[in-house]
């Protein structure tokens, strides 16, 4: 058909071979049109690997030019430059996981590496014997869904991140044709799985801090929001300024296989100044006067080891229980409580982010902010009283 006979509304549909389609795949179709600007447009529609369809457009000043571009694309698709390895050469998920961390995550901090290794161990326990190319979205989704019964929202996201990364690198290495974890949907998990420490236990911590070697450490985490590693690395003689009433945080103690190591914070936001509140001042004064190099050390003054710390903290929890505490807090529970107290006091979110050393303000808001049941009841009562004052709601009997 000559070019002059083609009108903008005319469409010629020609069946062309695109790629060896699956038996049940729909036939690809090609559309040829002439645009208002005089150019020709050829588009081809064919199946994706996941069963959906896509349309690709090619343009040319003549039909021949447009078709030439299209045919070049079709040839490239038929050749499949990814050259995915045959099944016999594909490793299993367990084989690939063995080298994944060393190859793609070589610079992880020791503690983070241990966490990642645990995530990978759970992946391999679920599908370790399956060849990489045989893994399906269904397998990945079931693995992620099972995490809901073991932890909260953050726990689920970390495992999903691990399984996505594992298969993304396999796809880039042409071990698999597509990433089966791309379509993962995260199940809803509990937010803020750390506990808020109630007023009674807070009072006991601040009243009895002199009675146990972990007492000053607990007070620092409760009223300064220090992370465990930051509190253990604190040098009172240099980091506590009683004149300006501030605490400088610029390092953290990390438990590594070779022993405890003092290192800089993970992010720039971790370096910060925290105000010393009046309730924390006696603790800070005690630490400075004592002259120790850290709030909690071994008896010889060296940095405490992981096993020694766990033993000491278990003893501290037992001591709190003996003093009548109805909660046995973890270190992060105390930091979580500090953040919640700041929120309840009306401290600005940006300030909370700075004092806690969060690189992203959403971390302060989404993970640590916890409004207690008591606070909610107070808010309900305040609203009820306001409605009564407006004459909208009747006053309660005896109220």
For each residue, the residues with C-beta under 8 A, 3 or more apart:
1: 5 6 12
2: 5
3: 6 34 62 63
4:
5: 1 2 10
6: 1 3 10 34
7: 10 34
8: 33 34 35 36
9:
10: 5 6 7 33 34
11: 31 32 33
12: 1 31 32
13: 29 30 31 32
14: 30 32
15: 27 28 29 30
16: 28 30 44 74
17: 28 74
18: 21 28 44 46 74 77 78
19: 28 46 74 77 78
20: 78
21: 18 25 26 27 28 46 47
22: 25 47
23:
24:
25: 21 22 47
26: 21 47 53
27: 15 21
28: 15 16 17 18 19 21 44 45 46 47
29: 13 15 44 45
30: 13 14 15 16 42 43 44 45 70
31: 11 12 13 41 42 43 44 45
32: 11 12 13 14 40 41 42 63 66 67
33: 8 10 11 40 41
34: 3 6 7 8 10 38 39 40 41
35: 8 38 39 40 41 59
36: 8
37:
38: 34 35 61
39: 34 35 59 60 61 66
40: 32 33 34 35 59 60 61 62 63 65 66
41: 31 32 33 34 35 57 58 59 66
42: 30 31 32 57 58 59 60 63 66 67 69 70
43: 30 31 55 56 57 58
44: 16 18 28 29 30 31 55 56 58 70 73 74
45: 28 29 30 31 53 54 55 56
46: 18 19 21 28 53 54 77
47: 21 22 25 26 28 51 52 53
48: 51 52 53 54
49: 177 178
50: 178 183
51: 47 48
52: 47 48
53: 26 45 46 47 48
54: 45 46 48
55: 43 44 45
56: 43 44 45 70 73
57: 41 42 43
58: 41 42 43 44 66 67 69 70 73
59: 35 39 40 41 42 66 69
60: 39 40 42 63 64 65 66 67 68 69
61: 38 39 40 65
62: 3 40 65 66
63: 3 32 40 42 60 66 67
64: 60 67 68
65: 40 60 61 62 68 69
66: 32 39 40 41 42 58 59 60 62 63 69 70
67: 32 42 58 60 63 64 70 71
68: 60 64 65 71 72
69: 42 58 59 60 65 66 72 73
70: 30 42 44 56 58 66 67 73 74
71: 67 68 74 75
72: 68 69 75 76
73: 44 56 58 69 70 76 77
74: 16 17 18 19 44 70 71 77 78
75: 71 72 78 79
76: 72 73 79 81
77: 18 19 46 73 74 80
78: 18 19 20 74 75
79: 75 76
80: 77 83 84
81: 76
82: 174 177
83: 80 174
84: 80 133 174 175 176 177
85: 89 90 133 174 175
86: 89 90
87: 90 131 133 134
88:
89: 85 86
90: 85 86 87 131 132 133 175 176
91: 95 96 131 132 175
92: 95 96 128 129 130 131 132
93: 96 97 123 124 127 128 129 130 131 132 135 166
94: 97 98 124 128 129
95: 91 92 98 99
96: 91 92 93 99 100 132 166 170 175
97: 93 94 100 120 123 124 128 166
98: 94 95
99: 95 96 102 103
100: 96 97 103 104 105 120 165 166 169
101: 104 105 106 108 113 116 117 120
102: 99 105 106
103: 99 100 106 169
104: 100 101 165 169
105: 100 101 102 108 113 116
106: 101 102 103
107:
108: 101 105 112 113 116
109: 112 113 254 263 266
110: 113 114 254 255 256 257
111: 114 115 254 255 256
112: 108 109 115 116
113: 101 105 108 109 110 116 117
114: 110 111 117 118
115: 111 112 118 119 158
116: 101 105 108 112 113 119 120 162
117: 101 113 114 120 121
118: 114 115 121 122
119: 115 116 122 123 158 159 162
120: 97 100 101 116 117 123 124 162 166
121: 117 118 124 125
122: 118 119 125 126 143 159
123: 93 97 119 120 126 127 128 143 159 162 163 166
124: 93 94 97 120 121 127 128
125: 121 122 128
126: 122 123 139 142 143 146
127: 93 123 124 130 135 139 143
128: 92 93 94 97 123 124 125
129: 92 93 94
130: 92 93 127 134 135 139
131: 87 90 91 92 93 134 135
132: 90 91 92 93 96 135 167 170 175 176
133: 84 85 87 90 175 176 177
134: 87 130 131
135: 93 127 130 131 132 139 140 167 176 180
136: 139 140 180
137: 140 141 180 181 182 183 184
138: 141 142
139: 126 127 130 135 136 142 143 180
140: 135 136 137 143 144 163 167 180 181 184
141: 137 138 144 145 184 185
142: 126 138 139 145 146
143: 122 123 126 127 139 140 146 147 159 163
144: 140 141 147 156 159 160 163 184 186 187
145: 141 142 148 187
146: 126 142 143 149 150
147: 143 144 150 151 155 156 159 160 187 189
148: 145 151 156 187 188 189
149: 146
150: 146 147 155
151: 147 148 154 155 156 189 193
152: 155 156 189 190 191 192 193
153: 156 157 188 189 190 191
154: 151 157 158 189 193 367
155: 147 150 151 152 158 159 189 193
156: 144 147 148 151 152 153 159 160 186 187 189
157: 153 154 160 161 186
158: 115 119 154 155 161 162
159: 119 122 123 143 144 147 155 156 162 163
160: 144 147 156 157 163 164 181 184 186
161: 157 158 164 165
162: 116 119 120 123 158 159 165 166
163: 123 140 143 144 159 160 166 167 181 184
164: 160 161 167 168 179 181 182 184
165: 100 104 161 162 168 169
166: 93 96 97 100 120 123 162 163 169 170 181
167: 132 135 140 163 164 170 171 176 179 180 181
168: 164 165 171 172 179 181
169: 100 103 104 165 166 172 173
170: 96 132 166 167 173 175 176 179
171: 167 168 174 175 176 177 178 179
172: 168 169
173: 169 170
174: 82 83 84 85 171
175: 84 85 90 91 96 132 133 170 171
176: 84 90 132 133 135 167 170 171 179 180
177: 49 82 84 133 171
178: 49 50 171 182
179: 164 167 168 170 171 176 182
180: 135 136 137 139 140 167 176 183
181: 137 140 160 163 164 166 167 168 184
182: 137 164 178 179
183: 50 137 180
184: 137 140 141 144 160 163 164 181
185: 141
186: 144 156 157 160 189
187: 144 145 147 148 156
188: 148 153
189: 147 148 151 152 153 154 155 156 186
190: 152 153 193
191: 152 153 366 367
192: 152 336 367 368 369 370
193: 151 152 154 155 190
194: 330 332 333 336 368 370
195: 327 329 330 333 336
196: 333 336 337 340 370 372
197: 201 202 205 222 327 329 333 334 337
198: 201 202 326 327 372
199: 202 203
200: 203 204 324 325 326
201: 197 198 204 205 320 325 326 327 329
202: 197 198 199 205 206 222 337
203: 199 200 206 207
204: 200 201 207 208 320 323 324 325
205: 197 201 202 208 209 215 218 219 222 320 325 329 334
206: 202 203 209 219 222 223 279
207: 203 204
208: 204 205 211 212 215 319 320 323
209: 205 206 212 215 216 218 219 283
210: 215 286
211: 208 215 319 323
212: 208 209 215 315 316 319
213: 296 312 316
214: 217 218 296 312 313 315 316
215: 205 208 209 210 211 212 218 219 316
216: 209 219 220 283 286 287 295 296
217: 214 220 221 231 232 295 296
218: 205 209 214 215 221 222 316 329 334
219: 205 206 209 215 216 222 223 280 283
220: 216 217 223 224 226 231 234 247 280 283 295
221: 217 218 224 225 226 227 228 231 331 334 335 338
222: 197 202 205 206 218 219 334 337 338
223: 206 219 220 277 279 280 283 338
224: 220 221 247 274 276 280 338
225: 221 274 335 338 339 342 355 356
226: 220 221 230 231 234 247 249 274 335
227: 221 230 231 252 331 332 335 357
228: 221 231 232 331 332
229: 232 233 252 253 254
230: 226 227 233 234 249 251 252 253 265 270 357
231: 217 220 221 226 227 228 234 295 296 331
232: 217 228 229 252 253 260 294 295 296 303 304 309
233: 229 230 251 252 253 262 294
234: 220 226 230 231 239 240 247 249 287 294 295
235: 238 239 293 294
236: 239 240 284 287 288 290 291 292 293 294 295
237: 240 288 291 293
238: 235 248
239: 234 235 236 247 248 249 250
240: 234 236 237 247 248 276 284 287 288
241: 244 245 246 247 248
242: 245 276 281 284 285 288
243:
244: 241
245: 241 242 275 276 281
246: 241 273 274 275 276
247: 220 224 226 234 239 240 241 273 274 275 276 284
248: 238 239 240 241 272 273
249: 226 230 234 239 265 270 271 272 273 274 357
250: 239 264 265 271
251: 230 233 262 263 264 265
252: 227 229 230 232 233 262 263 264 265 266 270
253: 229 230 232 233 260 261 262 263 294 303
254: 109 110 111 229 260 261 262 263
255: 110 111 260 305 306 309
256: 110 111 259 260 261
257: 110
258: 261
259: 256 303 305
260: 232 253 254 255 256 303 304 305 306
261: 253 254 256 258
262: 233 251 252 253 254 303
263: 109 251 252 253 254
264: 250 251 252 270 271
265: 230 249 250 251 252 268 269 270 271 357
266: 109 252 270
267: 270 357 359
268: 265 271 359
269: 265 272 353 354 357 358 359
270: 230 249 252 264 265 266 267 357
271: 249 250 264 265 268 357
272: 248 249 269 354 355 357
273: 246 247 248 249
274: 224 225 226 246 247 249 355
275: 245 246 247 355
276: 224 240 242 245 246 247 280 281 284
277: 223 280 281
278: 281
279: 206 223
280: 219 220 223 224 276 277 283 284
281: 242 245 276 277 278 284 285
282: 285 286
283: 209 216 219 220 223 280 286 287
284: 236 240 242 247 276 280 281 287 288
285: 242 281 282 288 289
286: 210 216 282 283 289 290
287: 216 234 236 240 283 284 290 292 295
288: 236 237 240 242 284 285 291
289: 285 286
290: 236 286 287
291: 236 237 288
292: 236 287 295 297 301
293: 235 236 237 297 301
294: 232 233 234 235 236 253 297 303 304
295: 216 217 220 231 232 234 236 287 292
296: 213 214 216 217 231 232 304 309 312
297: 292 293 294 300 301 302 303 304
298: 301 302 303 304 305 308
299:
300: 297
301: 292 293 297 298
302: 297 298
303: 232 253 259 260 262 294 297 298
304: 232 260 294 296 297 298 308 309 312
305: 255 259 260 298 308 309
306: 255 260 309 310
307: 310 311
308: 298 304 305 311 312
309: 232 255 296 304 305 306 312 313
310: 306 307 313 314
311: 307 308 314 315
312: 213 214 296 304 308 309 315 316
313: 214 309 310 316 317 331
314: 310 311 317 318
315: 212 214 311 312 318 319
316: 212 213 214 215 218 312 313 319 320
317: 313 314 320 321 328 329
318: 314 315 321 322
319: 208 211 212 315 316 322 323
320: 201 204 205 208 316 317 323 325 328 329
321: 317 318 324 325 328
322: 318 319
323: 204 208 211 319 320
324: 200 204 321
325: 200 201 204 205 320 321 328
326: 198 200 201
327: 195 197 198 201 333
328: 317 320 321 325
329: 195 197 201 205 218 317 320 333 334 337
330: 194 195 333 334
331: 221 227 228 231 313 334 335
332: 194 227 228 335 336
333: 194 195 196 197 327 329 330 336 337
334: 197 205 218 221 222 329 330 331 337 338
335: 221 225 226 227 331 332 338 339 356 368
336: 192 194 195 196 332 333 339 340 368 370
337: 196 197 202 222 329 333 334 340 341
338: 221 222 223 224 225 334 335 341 342 356
339: 225 335 336 342 343 352 356 364 368 369 370
340: 196 336 337 343 344 368 369 370 371 372
341: 337 338 344 345
342: 225 338 339 345 347 351 352 355
343: 339 340 346 347 352 369 370 371
344: 340 341 371 372 375
345: 341 342
346: 343
347: 342 343 351 352
348: 351 352
349: 352 353 361 364 365
350: 353 354 361
351: 342 347 348 354 355
352: 339 342 343 347 348 349 355 356 364
353: 269 349 350 356 358 360 361 363 364
354: 269 272 350 351 357
355: 225 272 274 275 342 351 352
356: 225 335 338 339 352 353 364 368
357: 227 230 249 265 267 269 270 271 272 354
358: 269 353 361 363 364
359: 267 268 269 363
360: 353 363
361: 349 350 353 358 364 365
362: 365 366
363: 353 358 359 360 366 367 368
364: 339 349 352 353 356 358 361 367 368 369
365: 349 361 362 368 369
366: 191 362 363 369
367: 154 191 192 363 364
368: 192 194 335 336 339 340 356 363 364 365
369: 192 339 340 343 364 365 366
370: 192 194 196 336 339 340 343
371: 340 343 344 375 376
372: 196 198 340 344 375 376
373: 376 377
374: 377 378
375: 344 371 372 378 379
376: 371 372 373 379 380
377: 373 374 380 381
378: 374 375 381 382
379: 375 376 382 383
380: 376 377 383 384
381: 377 378 384 385
382: 378 379 385 386
383: 379 380 386 387
384: 380 381 387 388 393 396
385: 381 382 388 389
386: 382 383 389 390
387: 383 384 390 392 393
388: 384 385 391 392 393 394 395
389: 385 386
390: 386 387
391: 388
392: 387 388
393: 384 387 388
394: 388
395: 388 399
396: 384 399
397:
398:
399: 395 396
